[in-house]
Amino acid sequence: MHSDIVIVGGGAGGLELAARLGRSLGARQGRERVLLVDRSPFHIWKPTLHEVAAGTLDAHQEGLSYPVLARRNHFGFAIGDLVGLDTARKSIELGEIRNAEGDLLVPRRTVSYTRLVLAIGSGSNAFGTPGIEHAYLLENVRDAQRFHTDWLGACARASFADSRALSIAIVGAGATGVELSAELLEAYAELLESLGTSQRFRLDITLVEGGDRILGGLPEKISAQAEVALRRKQVNVLTGTRVTEIQRGALVTPAGAIPADLIVWAAGIKAADGNARLGLEVNRLNQFVVDNRLRTSAPDVLALGDCAACPWEDGKTVPARAQAAHQQADYLANVLGALLREREVTEPFVYKDFGSLVSLGDNKGVGNLMGGLGGRNFFVEGLIAKWMYISLHLNHHRAILGTGKTVVLALARLLQKRVSGRLKLH
């Protein structure tokens, strides 16, 4: 197999890049010249994983098939895991695929490239915490679906337990931890409406953060507003609390143990350990070190999104956010498109921080907008912030489906929720 441009990773950045390049090349050339590789057969926007975990979003309805997206956007698709990279021969190796019984379906394959883009994202950073195997991670759809299944089972047990209580501890009060807390409360409120009085139970959520405030990477005003909203929802917010060990049924901290029926680890990010074995320069978080044109240490190999450590301002790197991956995909679409036409783009990539939005459930949200409206920082909250948060998701769909299909999809999902309800209980 060979493609002029091979993109490994179909997340927010990788998929948008493949779609833009495929559409620009057209139906005749696109599938032959652009290849997207991903380990999953369908795409889901990673910032919505907390909704899948809580059951307020159905991954089977939300997920978009990569083969269908490839056909509509004129790029090729191959399913598989990246297991090797030979920069001298300009080729990658994809691992074999087996079914649930262990039978071989697809053997190991080699794909050669003219230019390679790595967009393989990142995972959780356990910081060497003992007992991490007792916690749930939310790195992909499988993780979110596994937690959802066990969360429903825990709710059923709590309905008939003597204590009539279910406790959940979430480690890490970044956007994922905060949004998961709010979404679980939304799901719990809907679940209670389906239960008789004798089956109702209490949900206790503890949000544990090692830093001095939640949402530490965002402005203090957003952090304070979000904490007030969570405490009003009866979330127990513990800041300045370091987790030293995870045991089955409890978090261990210097101040004592925190009992929990379910534990979710949402603290920190770290790229895959396998990145260090690909022969490219990586940093301490296993991110590929790139320059201001997103070039790695190997010729004709680029990287974008969470897996790339791209220089920003004051010695910092571009933050691991969906908006960064979107901007980098736009930049590389122009760069690679020019190269396919035997031209060159010499301008560096410049990241623009447009602010952050956090969903707090119940038609509420908080966020800040950076610049462009007469000042540097604008604070938004409530229903406006929630609508803007939803618009980010729709904008991602628009980039890969087009405006018309995105409108139809949004309307169809709204009607589906009206018919079947918001909470997925199966």
JOFEN-V852311 format. One record per helix or strand of 3 or more residues. SS is the DSSP state (@ for helix, = for strand). FROM is the first residue (numbers start at 0). LEN is the number of residues. If there is no record, write none. Layout:
ss = <SS:SS>
from = <FROM:FROM>
len = <LEN:LEN>
This chain:
ss = <=:@:=:@:@:@:=:=:=:=:=:@:@:=:@:@:=:@:=:=:=:=:=:@:=:=:@:=:@:=:=:=:@:@>
from = <1:11:33:45:58:65:75:81:90:103:108:131:140:164:174:196:201:219:235:242:249:255:261:272:287:300:304:307:321:354:364:376:381:402>
len = <7:22:5:9:4:8:4:5:4:3:10:3:20:7:18:3:7:13:3:5:4:4:4:5:3:3:3:4:19:5:6:5:20:18>
